[in-house]
Amino acid sequence: MDIIVLRPEAAEERISIIVKKLEGWGLKANISKGTERTIIGVIGDTSVVSEEEEDALKVMEGVENVLRILKPYKLASREFRKDNTEIKVGDQIIGGNKIQVMAGPCAVEGREGLLAVAQKVKDAGANFLRAGAFKPRTSPYSFQGLGEEGLKYLAEAREKTGLLVVTEIMDARDIDVIVKYTDIIQIGARNMQNFRLLLEVGAAKKPVLLKRGLSSTIKEWLMSAEYIMSRGNHQVMFCERGIRTFETATRNTLDLSAVPLLKKLSHLPVVVDPSHGVGKWDMVSPMAKAAVAAGADALMIEVHSNPEEALSDGEQSLRPDYFKQLMSELRPIAAAIGRDI
């Protein structure tokens, strides 16, 4: 068995007894409490449980049903949780009716510039500030970020504007300092299958934004989320940021079909990053609109006051006035599908 569905009236004492029985078989339990049902996700090799033991589990007090999940991703699957997961970050919800917007420069380049753009995206309607303090670059000679100094600037921007902070982690050794300053930990595309890092952020209990790998399949992406969730952290959101294909006219190929597909396969929120998806600033707005129409729960958009002087990804960054215009154009699209932005 992989899922134990409990009756609505199941007492905590009965849940504890079931968990102890699972632990006696060398298995772990992930408890998910919904509005109507409590579900225990069983983690580990469930083949050790005999049919007789499984039948005995089915008749235990408080148990409504015992089910097998055939998919390799158990906790991330729609079978594990029928309702959409809503992740609370500060006073904001990701995965609810409101489509959240995460905006800011690719990298933290300095204090004044960051504070200025943070205020502008806040005024335009964003609730999250995205910027990298540690930057994964293709060339070792490119700007690598300001490190902890950059994190301090992000924390100051949060204090001054009220924006919640999203920033990337590159190395498990930085997890303590990242957790100290950020509200959402971002796993970049190149680290999507850095399994040791995924396990570490799973133990950190901070919301995690998991970007899709450059050439990763949907199944591989779901399995990476499973790594994080297996450590008890269910605050995971997917971020589609484009995949590498034969097409060279755009930086990547933004796979918007991933949004409804993930919604079908998983209960976790889905974010779309059109900036990295296309790599050209004049294509960001139309793809952001398409992402909202496709059902995205949040957008991640790069905004820079002087893109021509940006130390990274200036060619895909919107100027603050264009970002403000985009926000106004997104609202009627969100309203047309019964959502807010």
C-alpha positions as YAML, in Angstrom:
chain: A
units: angstrom
residues:
- id: 1
  name: MET
  ca: [0.00, 0.00, 0.00]
- id: 2
  name: ASP
  ca: [1.12, 3.57, -0.61]
- id: 3
  name: ILE
  ca: [-1.81, 5.59, 0.73]
- id: 4
  name: ILE
  ca: [-3.92, 5.05, 3.84]
- id: 5
  name: VAL
  ca: [-7.14, 7.06, 3.78]
- id: 6
  name: LEU
  ca: [-8.50, 7.75, 7.25]
- id: 7
  name: ARG
  ca: [-12.10, 8.33, 8.25]
- id: 8
  name: PRO
  ca: [-13.05, 11.95, 9.06]
- id: 9
  name: GLU
  ca: [-13.54, 11.08, 12.73]
- id: 10
  name: ALA
  ca: [-10.17, 9.30, 13.10]
- id: 11
  name: ALA
  ca: [-8.59, 10.38, 16.39]
- id: 12
  name: GLU
  ca: [-4.95, 11.41, 16.75]
- id: 13
  name: GLU
  ca: [-4.39, 8.38, 18.98]
- id: 14
  name: ARG
  ca: [-5.47, 6.05, 16.17]
- id: 15
  name: ILE
  ca: [-3.23, 7.87, 13.69]
- id: 16
  name: SER
  ca: [-0.27, 7.41, 16.04]
- id: 17
  name: ILE
  ca: [-0.96, 3.67, 16.29]
- id: 18
  name: ILE
  ca: [-1.01, 3.34, 12.48]
- id: 19
  name: VAL
  ca: [2.22, 5.33, 12.15]
- id: 20
  name: LYS
  ca: [3.94, 3.11, 14.73]
- id: 21
  name: LYS
  ca: [2.85, 0.01, 12.83]
- id: 22
  name: LEU
  ca: [4.31, 1.41, 9.61]
- id: 23
  name: GLU
  ca: [7.56, 2.25, 11.39]
- id: 24
  name: GLY
  ca: [7.67, -1.31, 12.67]
- id: 25
  name: TRP
  ca: [7.80, -2.43, 9.05]
- id: 26
  name: GLY
  ca: [10.67, -0.05, 8.36]
- id: 27
  name: LEU
  ca: [8.43, 2.45, 6.55]
- id: 28
  name: LYS
  ca: [7.90, 6.18, 7.05]
- id: 29
  name: ALA
  ca: [4.65, 8.13, 7.16]
- id: 30
  name: ASN
  ca: [3.83, 11.51, 5.64]
- id: 31
  name: ILE
  ca: [0.55, 12.83, 7.06]
- id: 32
  name: SER
  ca: [-1.57, 15.19, 4.95]
- id: 33
  name: LYS
  ca: [-4.67, 16.68, 6.54]
- id: 34
  name: GLY
  ca: [-7.27, 17.94, 4.07]
- id: 35
  name: THR
  ca: [-10.61, 19.59, 4.66]
- id: 36
  name: GLU
  ca: [-12.49, 16.27, 4.63]
- id: 37
  name: ARG
  ca: [-9.92, 13.50, 4.92]
- id: 38
  name: THR
  ca: [-6.57, 12.78, 6.50]
- id: 39
  name: ILE
  ca: [-4.21, 10.78, 4.28]
- id: 40
  name: ILE
  ca: [-1.08, 8.95, 5.32]
- id: 41
  name: GLY
  ca: [1.47, 8.61, 2.53]
- id: 42
  name: VAL
  ca: [3.60, 5.52, 3.06]
- id: 43
  name: ILE
  ca: [7.26, 6.02, 2.14]
- id: 44
  name: GLY
  ca: [9.63, 3.13, 1.53]
- id: 45
  name: ASP
  ca: [9.55, -0.35, 0.05]
- id: 46
  name: THR
  ca: [5.94, -1.37, 0.70]
- id: 47
  name: SER
  ca: [6.57, -4.82, -0.79]
- id: 48
  name: VAL
  ca: [7.76, -5.85, 2.69]
- id: 49
  name: VAL
  ca: [4.12, -5.73, 3.81]
- id: 50
  name: SER
  ca: [2.35, -9.02, 3.18]
- id: 51
  name: GLU
  ca: [-1.21, -9.24, 1.85]
- id: 52
  name: GLU
  ca: [-2.37, -10.48, 5.25]
- id: 53
  name: GLU
  ca: [-0.74, -7.51, 7.01]
- id: 54
  name: GLU
  ca: [-2.28, -5.10, 4.50]
- id: 55
  name: ASP
  ca: [-5.72, -6.66, 5.02]
- id: 56
  name: ALA
  ca: [-5.29, -6.29, 8.77]
- id: 57
  name: LEU
  ca: [-4.41, -2.62, 8.26]
- id: 58
  name: LYS
  ca: [-7.62, -2.07, 6.28]
- id: 59
  name: VAL
  ca: [-9.80, -3.13, 9.21]
- id: 60
  name: MET
  ca: [-8.00, -1.04, 11.82]
- id: 61
  name: GLU
  ca: [-10.14, 1.52, 13.59]
- id: 62
  name: GLY
  ca: [-10.12, 4.86, 11.78]
- id: 63
  name: VAL
  ca: [-9.02, 3.44, 8.41]
- id: 64
  name: GLU
  ca: [-11.37, 4.01, 5.48]
- id: 65
  name: ASN
  ca: [-9.26, 2.60, 2.66]
- id: 66
  name: VAL
  ca: [-5.78, 1.43, 1.70]
- id: 67
  name: LEU
  ca: [-4.64, 2.17, -1.85]
- id: 68
  name: ARG
  ca: [-1.67, 1.47, -4.08]
- id: 69
  name: ILE
  ca: [-0.12, 4.25, -6.19]
- id: 70
  name: LEU
  ca: [1.43, 2.86, -9.33]
- id: 71
  name: LYS
  ca: [3.27, 6.07, -10.21]
- id: 72
  name: PRO
  ca: [6.86, 6.34, -8.89]
- id: 73
  name: TYR
  ca: [6.13, 9.84, -7.57]
- id: 74
  name: LYS
  ca: [3.83, 9.14, -4.62]
- id: 75
  name: LEU
  ca: [3.59, 12.31, -2.55]
- id: 76
  name: ALA
  ca: [3.55, 14.65, -5.55]
- id: 77
  name: SER
  ca: [0.78, 12.71, -7.28]
- id: 78
  name: ARG
  ca: [-2.86, 13.71, -7.63]
- id: 79
  name: GLU
  ca: [-3.76, 10.34, -6.08]
- id: 80
  name: PHE
  ca: [-2.08, 11.35, -2.83]
- id: 81
  name: ARG
  ca: [-3.97, 14.63, -2.64]
- id: 82
  name: LYS
  ca: [-7.09, 15.38, -4.67]
- id: 83
  name: ASP
  ca: [-7.30, 19.04, -3.64]
- id: 84
  name: ASN
  ca: [-4.81, 21.58, -4.98]
- id: 85
  name: THR
  ca: [-2.05, 22.40, -2.52]
- id: 86
  name: GLU
  ca: [-1.99, 26.02, -1.40]
- id: 87
  name: ILE
  ca: [1.36, 27.23, -0.07]
- id: 88
  name: LYS
  ca: [1.26, 30.07, 2.45]
- id: 89
  name: VAL
  ca: [4.26, 32.38, 2.27]
- id: 90
  name: GLY
  ca: [4.04, 35.29, 4.68]
- id: 91
  name: ASP
  ca: [0.61, 36.79, 4.08]
- id: 92
  name: GLN
  ca: [0.36, 35.46, 0.51]
- id: 93
  name: ILE
  ca: [-0.96, 32.19, -0.93]
- id: 94
  name: ILE
  ca: [0.51, 30.41, -3.96]
- id: 95
  name: GLY
  ca: [-1.87, 27.94, -5.55]
- id: 96
  name: GLY
  ca: [-5.09, 29.71, -4.61]
- id: 97
  name: ASN
  ca: [-7.40, 31.88, -6.70]
- id: 98
  name: LYS
  ca: [-4.91, 34.75, -6.82]
- id: 99
  name: ILE
  ca: [-2.18, 34.46, -9.45]
- id: 100
  name: GLN
  ca: [1.01, 35.65, -7.79]
- id: 101
  name: VAL
  ca: [3.75, 37.59, -9.54]
- id: 102
  name: MET
  ca: [7.44, 37.30, -8.66]
- id: 103
  name: ALA
  ca: [9.49, 40.06, -10.25]
- id: 104
  name: GLY
  ca: [12.93, 41.62, -10.07]
- id: 105
  name: PRO
  ca: [16.40, 41.53, -11.62]
- id: 106
  name: CYS
  ca: [18.18, 38.32, -12.55]
- id: 107
  name: ALA
  ca: [20.94, 39.10, -10.04]
- id: 108
  name: VAL
  ca: [21.45, 41.33, -7.05]
- id: 109
  name: GLU
  ca: [23.97, 43.77, -8.50]
- id: 110
  name: GLY
  ca: [23.97, 46.40, -5.76]
- id: 111
  name: ARG
  ca: [21.92, 47.90, -2.95]
- id: 112
  name: GLU
  ca: [20.50, 51.04, -4.57]
- id: 113
  name: GLY
  ca: [19.53, 49.38, -7.83]
- id: 114
  name: LEU
  ca: [17.79, 46.51, -6.06]
- id: 115
  name: LEU
  ca: [15.85, 48.77, -3.71]
- id: 116
  name: ALA
  ca: [14.73, 50.97, -6.61]
- id: 117
  name: VAL
  ca: [13.43, 48.12, -8.77]
- id: 118
  name: ALA
  ca: [11.84, 46.43, -5.74]
- id: 119
  name: GLN
  ca: [9.72, 49.50, -5.04]
- id: 120
  name: LYS
  ca: [8.68, 49.75, -8.69]
- id: 121
  name: VAL
  ca: [7.54, 46.14, -8.99]
- id: 122
  name: LYS
  ca: [5.72, 46.50, -5.67]
- id: 123
  name: ASP
  ca: [3.90, 49.59, -6.94]
- id: 124
  name: ALA
  ca: [2.94, 47.70, -10.11]
- id: 125
  name: GLY
  ca: [1.28, 44.93, -8.09]
- id: 126
  name: ALA
  ca: [3.90, 42.21, -7.50]
- id: 127
  name: ASN
  ca: [4.05, 40.55, -4.08]
- id: 128
  name: PHE
  ca: [7.38, 38.74, -4.45]
- id: 129
  name: LEU
  ca: [10.89, 39.98, -5.23]
- id: 130
  name: ARG
  ca: [13.08, 37.59, -7.22]
- id: 131
  name: ALA
  ca: [16.83, 38.09, -7.55]
- id: 132
  name: GLY
  ca: [19.89, 35.87, -7.31]
- id: 133
  name: ALA
  ca: [22.60, 36.40, -4.71]
- id: 134
  name: PHE
  ca: [24.43, 33.28, -5.92]
- id: 135
  name: LYS
  ca: [24.41, 33.00, -9.71]
- id: 136
  name: PRO
  ca: [24.99, 29.79, -11.70]
- id: 137
  name: ARG
  ca: [26.68, 30.92, -14.93]
- id: 138
  name: THR
  ca: [27.76, 29.00, -18.00]
- id: 139
  name: SER
  ca: [31.16, 30.72, -17.90]
- id: 140
  name: PRO
  ca: [33.27, 30.72, -14.71]
- id: 141
  name: TYR
  ca: [34.41, 34.23, -15.67]
- id: 142
  name: SER
  ca: [30.89, 35.74, -15.67]
- id: 143
  name: PHE
  ca: [29.42, 37.62, -12.70]
- id: 144
  name: GLN
  ca: [28.73, 35.03, -9.97]
- id: 145
  name: GLY
  ca: [26.66, 37.14, -7.60]
- id: 146
  name: LEU
  ca: [27.30, 39.00, -4.35]
- id: 147
  name: GLY
  ca: [26.68, 36.08, -2.00]
- id: 148
  name: GLU
  ca: [25.63, 36.91, 1.55]
- id: 149
  name: GLU
  ca: [25.99, 40.62, 0.89]
- id: 150
  name: GLY
  ca: [23.32, 40.25, -1.80]
- id: 151
  name: LEU
  ca: [21.08, 38.33, 0.60]
- id: 152
  name: LYS
  ca: [21.29, 41.21, 3.07]
- id: 153
  name: TYR
  ca: [20.19, 43.64, 0.36]
- id: 154
  name: LEU
  ca: [17.23, 41.38, -0.40]
- id: 155
  name: ALA
  ca: [16.25, 41.31, 3.28]
- id: 156
  name: GLU
  ca: [16.46, 45.10, 3.37]
- id: 157
  name: ALA
  ca: [14.24, 45.34, 0.29]
- id: 158
  name: ARG
  ca: [11.71, 43.09, 1.98]
- id: 159
  name: GLU
  ca: [11.74, 45.29, 5.09]
- id: 160
  name: LYS
  ca: [11.25, 48.48, 3.07]
- id: 161
  name: THR
  ca: [8.64, 47.25, 0.57]
- id: 162
  name: GLY
  ca: [6.91, 44.26, 2.18]
- id: 163
  name: LEU
  ca: [7.82, 42.08, -0.81]
- id: 164
  name: LEU
  ca: [8.58, 38.44, -0.02]
- id: 165
  name: VAL
  ca: [11.95, 37.16, -1.24]
- id: 166
  name: VAL
  ca: [12.70, 34.38, -3.74]
- id: 167
  name: THR
  ca: [16.36, 33.53, -4.30]
- id: 168
  name: GLU
  ca: [18.37, 30.60, -5.60]
- id: 169
  name: ILE
  ca: [20.51, 28.12, -3.74]
- id: 170
  name: MET
  ca: [23.43, 26.51, -5.57]
- id: 171
  name: ASP
  ca: [25.27, 24.63, -2.85]
- id: 172
  name: ALA
  ca: [23.96, 22.66, 0.13]
- id: 173
  name: ARG
  ca: [26.69, 24.31, 2.24]
- id: 174
  name: ASP
  ca: [24.86, 27.64, 1.84]
- id: 175
  name: ILE
  ca: [21.50, 26.41, 3.09]
- id: 176
  name: ASP
  ca: [21.70, 27.97, 6.56]
- id: 177
  name: VAL
  ca: [22.46, 31.45, 5.26]
- id: 178
  name: ILE
  ca: [19.86, 31.14, 2.47]
- id: 179
  name: VAL
  ca: [17.15, 30.08, 4.92]
- id: 180
  name: LYS
  ca: [18.05, 33.00, 7.16]
- id: 181
  name: TYR
  ca: [17.28, 35.62, 4.52]
- id: 182
  name: THR
  ca: [14.78, 34.16, 2.04]
- id: 183
  name: ASP
  ca: [11.08, 33.27, 2.02]
- id: 184
  name: ILE
  ca: [11.21, 30.84, -0.93]
- id: 185
  name: ILE
  ca: [14.23, 28.76, -1.89]
- id: 186
  name: GLN
  ca: [14.68, 28.45, -5.64]
- id: 187
  name: ILE
  ca: [16.27, 25.35, -7.16]
- id: 188
  name: GLY
  ca: [17.67, 26.35, -10.53]
- id: 189
  name: ALA
  ca: [17.31, 24.36, -13.74]
- id: 190
  name: ARG
  ca: [20.88, 23.06, -13.59]
- id: 191
  name: ASN
  ca: [20.32, 21.71, -10.08]
- id: 192
  name: MET
  ca: [16.94, 20.05, -10.66]
- id: 193
  name: GLN
  ca: [18.56, 16.63, -10.32]
- id: 194
  name: ASN
  ca: [21.14, 17.54, -7.69]
- id: 195
  name: PHE
  ca: [19.55, 15.00, -5.37]
- id: 196
  name: ARG
  ca: [21.70, 15.78, -2.32]
- id: 197
  name: LEU
  ca: [20.66, 19.43, -2.58]
- id: 198
  name: LEU
  ca: [17.00, 18.45, -2.98]
- id: 199
  name: LEU
  ca: [17.14, 16.38, 0.19]
- id: 200
  name: GLU
  ca: [18.75, 19.24, 2.10]
- id: 201
  name: VAL
  ca: [16.07, 21.76, 1.12]
- id: 202
  name: GLY
  ca: [13.48, 19.12, 1.91]
- id: 203
  name: ALA
  ca: [14.75, 19.09, 5.46]
- id: 204
  name: ALA
  ca: [14.81, 22.89, 5.67]
- id: 205
  name: LYS
  ca: [11.00, 23.20, 5.74]
- id: 206
  name: LYS
  ca: [11.01, 26.39, 3.62]
- id: 207
  name: PRO
  ca: [8.81, 26.71, 0.51]
- id: 208
  name: VAL
  ca: [10.73, 25.52, -2.55]
- id: 209
  name: LEU
  ca: [10.43, 26.69, -6.16]
- id: 210
  name: LEU
  ca: [11.70, 23.84, -8.34]
- id: 211
  name: LYS
  ca: [12.69, 24.89, -11.84]
- id: 212
  name: ARG
  ca: [12.54, 22.41, -14.69]
- id: 213
  name: GLY
  ca: [15.86, 21.12, -15.97]
- id: 214
  name: LEU
  ca: [17.12, 22.20, -19.37]
- id: 215
  name: SER
  ca: [16.28, 18.85, -20.99]
- id: 216
  name: SER
  ca: [14.17, 17.18, -18.32]
- id: 217
  name: THR
  ca: [10.97, 15.25, -18.86]
- id: 218
  name: ILE
  ca: [7.83, 15.88, -16.83]
- id: 219
  name: LYS
  ca: [8.35, 12.57, -15.03]
- id: 220
  name: GLU
  ca: [11.92, 13.45, -14.06]
- id: 221
  name: TRP
  ca: [10.68, 16.81, -12.78]
- id: 222
  name: LEU
  ca: [7.99, 15.14, -10.68]
- id: 223
  name: MET
  ca: [10.56, 12.74, -9.25]
- id: 224
  name: SER
  ca: [12.75, 15.67, -8.22]
- id: 225
  name: ALA
  ca: [9.79, 17.12, -6.31]
- id: 226
  name: GLU
  ca: [9.38, 13.72, -4.70]
- id: 227
  name: TYR
  ca: [12.94, 13.91, -3.34]
- id: 228
  name: ILE
  ca: [12.09, 17.16, -1.55]
- id: 229
  name: MET
  ca: [8.74, 15.90, -0.28]
- id: 230
  name: SER
  ca: [10.23, 12.63, 0.96]
- id: 231
  name: ARG
  ca: [12.01, 14.63, 3.67]
- id: 232
  name: GLY
  ca: [8.69, 16.00, 4.93]
- id: 233
  name: ASN
  ca: [8.60, 19.32, 3.05]
- id: 234
  name: HIS
  ca: [5.39, 19.44, 0.99]
- id: 235
  name: GLN
  ca: [5.72, 23.16, 0.22]
- id: 236
  name: VAL
  ca: [6.94, 22.60, -3.33]
- id: 237
  name: MET
  ca: [5.97, 24.45, -6.50]
- id: 238
  name: PHE
  ca: [7.03, 23.68, -10.05]
- id: 239
  name: CYS
  ca: [8.46, 26.38, -12.32]
- id: 240
  name: GLU
  ca: [8.37, 25.92, -16.09]
- id: 241
  name: ARG
  ca: [11.24, 27.99, -17.54]
- id: 242
  name: GLY
  ca: [11.63, 26.57, -21.01]
- id: 243
  name: ILE
  ca: [13.44, 23.49, -22.26]
- id: 244
  name: ARG
  ca: [16.25, 23.01, -24.75]
- id: 245
  name: THR
  ca: [15.06, 21.98, -28.23]
- id: 246
  name: PHE
  ca: [16.37, 22.23, -31.79]
- id: 247
  name: GLU
  ca: [14.88, 25.75, -32.09]
- id: 248
  name: THR
  ca: [17.42, 28.58, -31.83]
- id: 249
  name: ALA
  ca: [15.17, 31.60, -32.52]
- id: 250
  name: THR
  ca: [14.44, 31.83, -28.80]
- id: 251
  name: ARG
  ca: [16.66, 31.11, -25.81]
- id: 252
  name: ASN
  ca: [14.55, 28.08, -24.86]
- id: 253
  name: THR
  ca: [11.21, 26.59, -25.86]
- id: 254
  name: LEU
  ca: [8.59, 27.55, -23.27]
- id: 255
  name: ASP
  ca: [6.48, 24.43, -22.75]
- id: 256
  name: LEU
  ca: [3.11, 25.82, -21.66]
- id: 257
  name: SER
  ca: [1.50, 22.41, -22.16]
- id: 258
  name: ALA
  ca: [3.37, 21.46, -18.97]
- id: 259
  name: VAL
  ca: [0.98, 23.65, -16.95]
- id: 260
  name: PRO
  ca: [-2.27, 21.72, -17.54]
- id: 261
  name: LEU
  ca: [-0.37, 18.42, -17.61]
- id: 262
  name: LEU
  ca: [1.16, 19.04, -14.18]
- id: 263
  name: LYS
  ca: [-2.25, 20.13, -12.90]
- id: 264
  name: LYS
  ca: [-3.59, 16.75, -14.01]
- id: 265
  name: LEU
  ca: [-0.75, 14.68, -12.57]
- id: 266
  name: SER
  ca: [0.04, 16.62, -9.39]
- id: 267
  name: HIS
  ca: [-1.61, 18.73, -6.71]
- id: 268
  name: LEU
  ca: [1.33, 21.15, -6.42]
- id: 269
  name: PRO
  ca: [1.24, 24.78, -7.68]
- id: 270
  name: VAL
  ca: [2.73, 25.63, -11.08]
- id: 271
  name: VAL
  ca: [4.77, 28.76, -11.81]
- id: 272
  name: VAL
  ca: [5.82, 29.95, -15.27]
- id: 273
  name: ASP
  ca: [9.00, 31.94, -16.01]
- id: 274
  name: PRO
  ca: [8.50, 33.44, -19.50]
- id: 275
  name: SER
  ca: [11.71, 35.50, -19.21]
- id: 276
  name: HIS
  ca: [14.01, 32.47, -19.33]
- id: 277
  name: GLY
  ca: [11.51, 30.66, -21.53]
- id: 278
  name: VAL
  ca: [12.03, 32.98, -24.50]
- id: 279
  name: GLY
  ca: [15.09, 35.08, -23.61]
- id: 280
  name: LYS
  ca: [13.79, 38.13, -25.48]
- id: 281
  name: TRP
  ca: [12.15, 41.00, -23.60]
- id: 282
  name: ASP
  ca: [9.55, 41.76, -26.30]
- id: 283
  name: MET
  ca: [8.22, 38.19, -26.13]
- id: 284
  name: VAL
  ca: [7.89, 38.05, -22.35]
- id: 285
  name: SER
  ca: [4.53, 39.83, -22.16]
- id: 286
  name: PRO
  ca: [2.65, 37.67, -24.69]
- id: 287
  name: MET
  ca: [3.99, 34.47, -23.12]
- id: 288
  name: ALA
  ca: [3.10, 35.70, -19.63]
- id: 289
  name: LYS
  ca: [-0.46, 36.27, -20.83]
- id: 290
  name: ALA
  ca: [-0.55, 32.81, -22.39]
- id: 291
  name: ALA
  ca: [0.72, 31.30, -19.13]
- id: 292
  name: VAL
  ca: [-2.12, 32.91, -17.18]
- id: 293
  name: ALA
  ca: [-4.64, 31.59, -19.70]
- id: 294
  name: ALA
  ca: [-3.07, 28.11, -19.44]
- id: 295
  name: GLY
  ca: [-3.70, 28.03, -15.68]
- id: 296
  name: ALA
  ca: [-0.40, 29.08, -14.07]
- id: 297
  name: ASP
  ca: [-0.59, 29.84, -10.36]
- id: 298
  name: ALA
  ca: [2.24, 32.38, -10.50]
- id: 299
  name: LEU
  ca: [4.58, 34.17, -12.89]
- id: 300
  name: MET
  ca: [8.28, 34.88, -12.48]
- id: 301
  name: ILE
  ca: [9.39, 37.88, -14.53]
- id: 302
  name: GLU
  ca: [12.75, 39.60, -14.76]
- id: 303
  name: VAL
  ca: [12.64, 43.38, -14.34]
- id: 304
  name: HIS
  ca: [15.64, 45.71, -14.49]
- id: 305
  name: SER
  ca: [15.81, 49.52, -14.49]
- id: 306
  name: ASN
  ca: [18.66, 49.54, -17.05]
- id: 307
  name: PRO
  ca: [18.64, 46.23, -18.96]
- id: 308
  name: GLU
  ca: [21.47, 47.34, -21.25]
- id: 309
  name: GLU
  ca: [23.73, 47.58, -18.19]
- id: 310
  name: ALA
  ca: [22.57, 44.39, -16.46]
- id: 311
  name: LEU
  ca: [25.32, 42.00, -15.38]
- id: 312
  name: SER
  ca: [23.18, 39.02, -16.44]
- id: 313
  name: ASP
  ca: [20.13, 38.41, -18.65]
- id: 314
  name: GLY
  ca: [19.54, 42.04, -19.60]
- id: 315
  name: GLU
  ca: [18.18, 41.01, -23.02]
- id: 316
  name: GLN
  ca: [15.18, 39.28, -21.39]
- id: 317
  name: SER
  ca: [14.44, 41.85, -18.68]
- id: 318
  name: LEU
  ca: [11.49, 44.22, -18.81]
- id: 319
  name: ARG
  ca: [11.89, 47.85, -17.85]
- id: 320
  name: PRO
  ca: [9.68, 48.84, -14.89]
- id: 321
  name: ASP
  ca: [7.24, 50.81, -17.08]
- id: 322
  name: TYR
  ca: [6.74, 47.82, -19.40]
- id: 323
  name: PHE
  ca: [6.24, 45.59, -16.37]
- id: 324
  name: LYS
  ca: [3.59, 47.95, -15.02]
- id: 325
  name: GLN
  ca: [1.80, 47.86, -18.37]
- id: 326
  name: LEU
  ca: [1.98, 44.05, -18.41]
- id: 327
  name: MET
  ca: [0.38, 43.84, -14.96]
- id: 328
  name: SER
  ca: [-2.57, 45.92, -16.14]
- id: 329
  name: GLU
  ca: [-2.96, 43.74, -19.24]
- id: 330
  name: LEU
  ca: [-2.87, 40.51, -17.23]
- id: 331
  name: ARG
  ca: [-5.80, 41.42, -14.97]
- id: 332
  name: PRO
  ca: [-8.61, 41.05, -17.55]
- id: 333
  name: ILE
  ca: [-7.13, 37.72, -18.71]
- id: 334
  name: ALA
  ca: [-7.11, 36.44, -15.13]
- id: 335
  name: ALA
  ca: [-10.67, 37.68, -14.62]
- id: 336
  name: ALA
  ca: [-11.81, 35.88, -17.78]
- id: 337
  name: ILE
  ca: [-10.86, 32.53, -16.23]
- id: 338
  name: GLY
  ca: [-12.28, 33.41, -12.81]
- id: 339
  name: ARG
  ca: [-9.02, 34.36, -11.10]
- id: 340
  name: ASP
  ca: [-7.39, 37.45, -9.68]
- id: 341
  name: ILE
  ca: [-3.90, 38.90, -10.08]
...
